[in-house]
Amino acid sequence: MRRTTTRLHLINALLAPGLRTRSDPDRVFERMHARIRSHHGEPTLNEADLSALEGLRTLLGCFAELEGLSGVGWRSAQDLVAARIENRYRVRALKAAHPEIENETVERPVFVVGLPRTATTLTHKILARTDGCRGPKLWEMYNLGGPVDEATERRQIRQTQKRLDMTLTISPDWDIIHPVEADGEEEDYFLKDHTHLHCSVAPMWHYLEFLAGHDFADDYRFLKEALQVLSWGRPEARWVLKHPGNLFNIASIIEVFGDADIVWTHRAPDTVMGSMCSMAESLHRLHVKPAAVDLHGIGRMWLKILSEGVASARDQRARLDRTGFHDLGYHWLMADPDTYVPDLFARLGLEWGPGDQARLEAALDRPVDRRRHEYSLERYGLDHGSVEDAFGDYLGFVTGLNQRRH
């Protein structure tokens, strides 16, 4: 795979002087915070917002302390944190000006959860595009706000696509690993402050320690507020959401969205691990210097995150004692989608129609890119035995599920 280009080296050279500022991340944080606050007329933040800002300060600090952080990595870290601060102020300013936003309901949202590479993206897009449903589009999450006119929408889509295209100039195979479109439904990652998936861009072990004590319900309460903003002034629809990190926080999802449906996709974790590590490698090569990319370190980190995350999710599910969970086996979904996707619609109370069938066929029949996302466990210091040991009886659960038929 061609993970980076010479253009990345040039950009890193141009951004290298800016790396000096990471010696004082608090100062960097205060400057970006003051700029964003002033831009929005300094709306009043609530206690949860102030706590969220401190969490974002910690996240920026975890980036700043990384050995081998590149110029692109430090700029990306600042952009990530600034975007989350921006979202807070946008929501507060909009709600202050339009109190009716608070009355927008977010009823029976569908959360598609599962380990990376388990058909969550396919499931999400098919559900989000059916009549009466919707998922947040990337350009909307970059421009969180109320409805805009057609000319503004086209401009915002173009600006978002330009950002995506820039990534492809420095990481040309990224569209194989995780294709993204500005006007397409995308993960709610962009509406939440904290997620284990931040560690996919850099080896932030200290950030994992922070997450161990973090209350993720705060992130989902803000997600709900962001969805209220995106619902305001638009046709009523049922939200369909997706992000790998959501799997680890099922209890927090239900705490905030009490009537949510959870669609959990399952696939053998040894297949998942190699793909996830490969994706993390590509992101590490964008954010840290080549000598700092530790392939075996990637394997250790993601085996820990994913195996512990699955164990936690299964425990949370057992303790919740509720209906509204829908298991979806990757292999029987791929083997017979014409049976199992309509069956999933029925379980969610959604009507399956000709448009849904056409979208499913189009998704499954898309041309195969001759470039391949190739990966192996061994590259990351792992093997099937180590993965099986880490995930315990989950492998047996997945095997049994994929052998069942409704």
C-alpha positions in Angstrom: 0.0 0.0 0.0 1.1 3.6 -0.7 0.3 5.1 2.7 2.0 8.5 2.2 3.4 10.7 -0.5 6.4 13.1 -0.8 3.9 15.9 -0.4 3.5 14.9 3.3 7.2 15.4 3.9 7.1 18.8 2.3 4.1 19.9 4.4 5.8 18.6 7.6 8.9 20.6 6.8 6.8 23.7 6.4 4.9 23.1 9.6 8.0 22.1 11.7 8.5 25.6 13.2 5.0 25.4 14.7 6.0 22.3 16.7 7.7 24.6 19.2 4.3 25.7 20.5 3.6 22.2 21.9 5.9 22.9 24.7 3.1 25.0 26.2 -0.2 23.3 25.2 -2.2 25.2 27.8 -1.3 28.5 26.1 -2.2 27.1 22.7 -5.5 25.9 24.1 -6.3 29.3 25.8 -5.6 31.2 22.6 -7.8 29.0 20.4 -10.5 29.0 23.1 -10.5 32.9 23.3 -10.6 33.2 19.5 -13.6 30.9 19.2 -15.4 32.4 22.2 -15.0 35.9 20.8 -16.2 34.9 17.3 -19.5 33.7 18.8 -20.2 36.7 20.9 -19.1 35.0 24.1 -22.3 33.0 24.9 -22.7 31.6 28.4 -21.5 28.1 28.8 -23.0 25.7 31.3 -21.2 23.5 33.9 -21.1 20.6 31.5 -19.5 22.8 28.8 -16.8 24.0 31.2 -16.0 20.4 32.2 -15.9 19.5 28.5 -13.3 22.2 27.8 -11.0 20.9 30.5 -11.3 17.4 28.9 -10.3 18.9 25.6 -7.4 20.7 27.2 -6.3 17.3 28.4 -6.7 15.8 25.0 -4.5 18.5 23.4 -1.9 17.9 26.1 -1.8 14.2 25.4 -1.0 15.0 21.7 1.6 17.6 22.7 3.6 15.1 24.8 3.9 12.5 22.1 7.4 11.5 21.1 7.9 12.0 17.4 4.8 14.1 16.7 5.0 15.6 13.2 4.1 19.1 12.1 1.0 17.7 10.4 0.1 15.8 13.6 0.3 18.9 15.8 -1.7 20.9 13.4 -4.3 18.1 13.1 -4.5 17.9 16.9 -5.2 21.6 17.2 -7.8 21.4 14.4 -9.5 18.5 16.1 -9.8 20.3 19.5 -10.7 23.6 17.9 -13.6 21.9 16.0 -15.0 20.5 19.3 -14.8 23.9 21.1 -16.4 25.4 18.0 -19.3 23.0 18.2 -19.9 23.8 21.9 -20.1 27.6 21.2 -22.3 27.1 18.1 -24.8 25.1 20.0 -24.9 27.5 23.0 -25.3 30.5 20.6 -28.0 28.9 18.6 -30.0 27.8 21.6 -29.7 31.2 23.2 -31.1 32.8 20.0 -33.6 30.1 19.3 -34.9 28.5 22.6 -37.3 26.4 20.6 -34.4 24.1 19.6 -34.7 22.6 23.1 -38.2 21.2 22.1 -36.8 19.2 19.2 -37.3 15.5 20.0 -34.8 12.7 19.2 -37.0 9.7 19.3 -36.0 6.0 18.9 -32.6 6.7 17.4 -30.8 3.7 15.9 -27.1 3.2 16.9 -25.2 0.8 14.7 -22.4 -0.5 16.8 -19.7 -3.1 16.3 -15.9 -3.4 16.0 -14.4 -1.7 13.0 -14.7 -3.7 9.7 -17.8 -5.6 10.7 -20.2 -4.0 8.0 -21.2 -1.2 10.3 -20.8 1.3 7.4 -23.0 -0.7 5.0 -25.6 -1.2 7.7 -25.6 2.5 8.7 -25.9 3.8 5.1 -28.8 1.5 4.2 -30.7 2.4 7.3 -30.0 6.1 7.2 -31.2 6.5 3.6 -34.5 4.8 4.0 -37.7 6.9 4.0 -38.2 8.5 7.4 -34.6 8.1 8.6 -31.5 10.1 8.3 -27.9 10.1 9.4 -25.7 13.2 10.0 -23.7 14.1 6.9 -20.1 15.1 7.1 -20.6 18.6 5.8 -23.4 19.2 8.3 -21.2 18.2 11.2 -18.4 20.5 10.0 -21.0 23.3 9.8 -23.3 22.6 12.8 -26.3 24.8 12.6 -29.8 25.3 11.2 -31.0 25.0 7.6 -29.2 26.9 4.9 -30.1 28.0 1.4 -29.0 25.9 -1.6 -26.1 28.1 -2.5 -24.7 28.0 1.1 -25.1 24.2 1.2 -23.2 23.7 -2.0 -20.4 26.0 -0.8 -20.2 24.1 2.5 -20.1 20.8 0.8 -17.4 22.0 -1.6 -15.3 23.3 1.4 -15.7 20.0 3.2 -14.8 17.9 0.1 -11.7 20.1 -0.3 -10.5 19.0 3.1 -11.1 15.4 2.2 -9.2 15.8 -1.1 -6.3 17.3 0.7 -6.0 14.2 2.9 -5.8 12.1 -0.3 -2.9 14.1 -1.6 -0.8 13.0 1.4 -2.4 9.5 2.0 -3.6 8.3 -1.4 -4.9 4.9 -0.2 -7.1 6.4 2.5 -10.1 6.1 0.2 -9.5 2.3 0.1 -9.3 2.0 3.9 -12.2 4.3 4.8 -14.0 6.0 1.8 -15.6 9.3 2.8 -17.8 11.8 0.9 -18.6 15.3 2.1 -22.3 14.9 1.3 -22.5 11.3 2.7 -23.7 10.1 6.0 -20.7 9.8 8.3 -19.8 8.7 11.8 -21.0 10.8 14.8 -17.3 11.0 15.8 -17.4 14.6 14.7 -20.1 15.5 17.2 -18.4 14.0 20.3 -15.3 15.2 22.2 -13.8 11.9 23.4 -13.4 8.5 22.0 -10.9 5.7 22.0 -10.6 6.2 18.3 -8.6 9.3 18.8 -5.8 6.8 19.6 -6.0 5.6 16.0 -4.1 8.7 14.9 -1.3 8.5 17.5 -0.1 6.2 20.3 -1.7 8.1 23.2 -1.4 5.8 26.2 -1.9 8.6 28.7 -5.1 9.5 26.9 -6.3 6.0 27.4 -5.7 6.5 31.2 -7.9 9.6 31.0 -10.7 7.8 29.3 -10.7 5.1 32.0 -12.2 7.7 34.4 -14.2 9.7 31.8 -18.0 9.9 32.0 -19.1 9.3 28.4 -22.7 10.2 29.2 -21.6 13.8 28.9 -20.5 13.2 25.3 -23.9 11.7 24.5 -25.8 14.5 26.1 -24.0 16.9 23.9 -24.6 14.6 20.9 -28.3 14.8 21.6 -28.1 18.6 21.7 -26.2 18.6 18.3 -28.9 16.3 16.8 -31.6 18.7 18.1 -29.8 21.5 16.2 -29.6 19.4 13.1 -33.3 18.5 13.4 -34.4 22.1 13.9 -36.3 23.5 10.9 -35.9 20.3 8.9 -38.4 17.5 8.1 -38.9 15.1 11.0 -36.8 11.9 10.7 -35.5 9.1 12.9 -31.7 9.4 13.5 -29.4 6.6 12.5 -25.9 6.9 14.1 -22.7 5.0 13.8 -19.2 5.0 15.3 -17.0 2.2 16.5 -16.4 3.8 19.8 -20.2 3.7 20.5 -19.9 0.0 21.1 -17.9 0.6 24.3 -20.5 3.0 25.7 -23.8 1.2 25.4 -24.9 2.1 29.0 -24.2 5.8 28.4 -26.2 5.7 25.1 -29.2 4.2 26.9 -28.8 6.6 29.8 -29.2 9.6 27.4 -31.3 8.0 24.7 -33.6 5.7 26.7 -35.6 4.5 23.7 -32.6 3.8 21.4 -32.3 0.7 19.3 -28.9 -0.9 19.2 -27.8 -2.8 16.1 -24.6 -4.8 16.9 -22.7 -6.2 14.0 -20.4 -9.2 14.8 -17.3 -10.6 12.9 -14.4 -12.8 13.9 -12.0 -10.5 15.9 -8.8 -11.9 14.3 -10.0 -10.5 10.9 -11.0 -7.2 12.6 -7.7 -6.8 14.4 -5.5 -6.9 11.3 -7.7 -4.4 9.4 -7.9 -2.0 12.4 -4.1 -2.1 13.0 -3.6 -1.3 9.3 -5.9 1.7 9.5 -4.1 2.9 12.6 -0.7 2.5 10.9 -1.9 4.7 8.0 -3.1 7.4 10.4 0.1 7.2 12.6 2.2 7.7 9.4 0.3 11.0 8.9 0.7 12.2 12.4 4.0 11.1 13.7 7.5 11.0 12.2 8.4 7.7 10.4 10.9 6.7 13.0 8.2 7.0 15.7 5.8 4.5 14.0 5.8 1.4 16.2 4.0 -1.4 14.5 4.0 -3.8 17.4 3.0 -0.9 19.7 -0.1 -0.4 17.4 -0.9 -4.1 17.8 -0.6 -3.9 21.6 -2.7 -0.8 21.9 -5.5 -2.0 19.6 -5.7 -5.5 21.0 -6.2 -3.9 24.4 -8.7 -1.3 23.3 -10.9 -3.7 21.2 -10.8 -6.8 23.4 -11.5 -4.8 26.6 -14.1 -2.7 24.8 -16.0 -5.8 23.7 -15.8 -7.3 27.1 -17.2 -4.1 28.6 -20.0 -3.9 26.0 -21.1 -7.4 26.7 -21.1 -6.7 30.4 -23.1 -3.5 30.0 -25.6 -5.2 27.8 -26.1 -8.0 30.3 -26.7 -5.5 33.1 -29.2 -3.3 31.1 -31.8 -6.0 30.9 -33.8 -4.4 28.1 -35.1 -5.2 24.6 -34.0 -3.2 21.6 -30.7 -5.0 20.9 -30.4 -6.5 17.4 -27.5 -8.8 16.6 -26.3 -9.0 13.0 -23.8 -11.6 11.9 -21.3 -10.4 9.3 -21.1 -13.6 7.4 -24.8 -14.3 7.1 -25.4 -10.7 6.3 -22.9 -10.9 3.4 -24.1 -14.3 2.3 -27.7 -13.5 2.1 -28.3 -9.7 2.4 -31.7 -9.9 0.6 -33.0 -11.9 3.6 -31.2 -10.3 6.6 -31.4 -6.6 5.8 -35.2 -6.6 5.3 -35.4 -8.7 8.4 -33.4 -6.0 10.3 -35.8 -3.4 9.0 -38.7 -5.3 10.3 -37.1 -5.7 13.7 -36.6 -1.9 13.8 -40.2 -1.1 12.8 -39.1 0.2 9.4 -40.8 -0.5 6.1 -38.7 -2.2 3.4 -39.4 -0.8 -0.1 -38.1 -0.8 -3.7 -35.8 2.1 -3.0 -34.2 0.2 -0.1 -33.6 -2.8 -2.3 -32.1 -0.7 -5.0 -29.7 1.0 -2.6 -28.7 -2.4 -1.2 -28.0 -3.8 -4.6 -26.0 -0.6 -5.6 -23.9 -0.9 -2.4 -23.1 -4.5 -3.0 -22.5 -4.2 -6.7 -20.1 -1.2 -6.6 -17.0 -1.7 -8.7 -14.0 -3.3 -7.0 -11.0 -1.1 -6.7 -7.9 -2.9 -8.1 -5.9 -1.6 -5.2 -6.4 -3.7 -2.1 -6.4 -3.0 1.6 -3.8 -5.6 2.6 -2.9 -6.4 6.2 -1.7 -9.2 8.4 -1.7 -9.8 12.2 2.0 -10.7 12.1 3.0 -7.2 10.9 1.7 -5.8 14.2 3.2 -8.5 16.5 0.0 -10.5 16.8 -1.2 -13.9 15.9 -4.5 -15.8 16.0 -3.7 -17.3 19.4 -3.0 -13.9 21.0 -6.2 -12.5 19.6 -8.3 -15.5 20.7 -6.8 -15.3 24.2 -7.6 -11.6 24.5 -11.2 -11.8 23.3 -12.0 -15.0 25.2 -15.3 -16.6 24.5 -16.4 -13.8 22.2 -14.9 -15.7 19.2 -17.2 -18.6 20.0 -20.2 -16.3 20.3 -19.5 -14.8 16.9 -18.9 -18.3 15.3 -22.2 -19.5 16.8 -24.1 -16.4 15.7 -22.8 -16.6 12.1 -23.9 -20.2 11.9 -27.4 -19.5 13.0 -30.3 -18.7 10.7 -33.6 -17.0 11.6 
